[in-house]
Amino acid sequence: MRFRTLKQLVQLCEQEGKSIGQLMLEEQALESGRSEEHEYNKMAAYYQIMKEAVHKGLTEDTTSRSGLTGRDAQRVAQYMAGTDSCVGDIACIAMANALAVSEVNASMGRIIATPTAGSCGIIPGVFVSSQNRFEWDDKRLVMGLFAAGAIGYVIANNSFVSGAEGGCQAEVGSAIGMAAGAMVELREGTPAQAAHAVGLALKNTLGLICDPVGGLVEIPCIVRNGFGAVNALAAADMALAGVRSVIPSDEVIQVMLEVGSAMPEAHRETAKGGLAQTPTGKEIMNQLYRKGKTKTKQGQEQEPST
């Protein structure tokens, strides 16, 4: 890639008169040695999987194997259909879509990790709801995914996208930044505005810990995806309105690296701290442990003797 920072990415786009998505498609083809058509078609297939996950999460049983989560996306959709939501229908639909994809993941369904499975609902939540709202064709959204990919590339190479390395700020935060920047481009904002959206988004997730109850990507991961989709839309609107990230976005990414590196192990996907170690969190873990032991014992008793 010819860029390692958002500043370099914006400069290249401005110099060559290209969108972030266009530039990323070309760079990806050059790096992979495959044609732009091949790379585009691969991304288009990914977007179809995202849309399928949204639909599945809103229409099918998404109860997880643990039994802890499921059908919250449908609850939000039903609530929205029956009353005026507090955040408005636009944000509520994005939230429901994000919850849907994250619940499909928790119930062992097929998703696209963007950038991780733990944050898989945010970009589809924003993209699918926006596509339906603005009646965009798939090509536009696929190019938006290349824009999101370029932003994710910068974050991953300068900080974290893994909760085990940098906390949930690295997973959910990165996905919010990717969605926000891409949304600016989808709304025909400039590359510079897209970069500001990333900084605005990331600044408001700094320090977010990764504390999955029972070590499962369910609680609080799923609801954080729902909130993340709404935050991404807000960051995009701020940037499109001309709000700038006073701290340059590349510097915000460096702060995320600093904060994640300083984060205690207990708050980096180990389930040793945060919500996982609340009285209720510990009781859930004990229940899962007892349930697992029972299943193992039953399985051993059913095995034929030799």
Secondary structure, 3 states (H helix, E strand, C coil): CCCCCHHHHHHHHHHHCCCHHHHHHHHHHHHHCCCHHHHHHHHHHHHHHHHHHHHHHHHCCCCCCCCCCCCHHHHHHHHHHHCCCCCCHHHHHHHHHHHHHHHHHHCCCCCCCCCCHHHCCHHHHHHHHHHHHHCCCHHHHHHHHHHHHHHHHHHHHHCCCCHHHHCHHHHHHHHHHHHHHHHHHHCCCCHHHHHHHHHHHHHCCCCCCECCHHHCCCCCHHHHHHHHHHHHHHHHHHHHCCCCCCCCHHHHHHHHHHHHHHCCHHHECCCCCHHHHCHHHHHHHHHHHHHHHHHHHHHHHHCCCC
